[in-house]
Amino acid sequence: MLLEKLNKINNILNSLITLTQEDIKNIKEANHNEVFKNIPIKENLANEFQKLKNEIDSILLSRNKPIEEIFSKEEEKEFEKFKELLEKFYKEHKLFAKLSFSVTNFYNALLSKIKNKKQITYDKDDIQNSFMKLKA
């Protein structure tokens, strides 16, 4: 049962890694619609990952054995694979986050320049250049 859950969670991690790599490629190519299409898929995978992780935790806790005896040889191999995939996903997702943050900042700065957004201040020059006139 644990081996089956570990296989499933490793498959989910492989899918998340693949989608994240696709998203990185799409961000670099400014193909943002494809990135947005992957969001619900990745959210579903993340939810399934969380569910499986909780089930694996429950199985391990129910075994109530010393740490050296918790896994069979096959389970131990699959768990090592899990740790490697988790590390790989972490690195890929970190790169994706950096790229998406950079793109967001770029678009926000560009939008600000296009709109010529200037913060309103109460400097003497701003008041004198104002188009609003008060009548008493």
FENGIFEN-V910948 format. One line per field, one symbol per residue. burial: 1 if it has 9 or more other ideal C-beta (glycine too) atoms within 8 Angstrom, else 0. A space follows every 10 residues. Layout:
BEGIN
burial = ???
END
This chain:
BEGIN
burial = 0110111111 0111111011 1111011000 0101100100 1100110110 0110110011 0000000000 0000110110 1100110110 0110110011 0010000000 0000000000 0000010000 000000
END
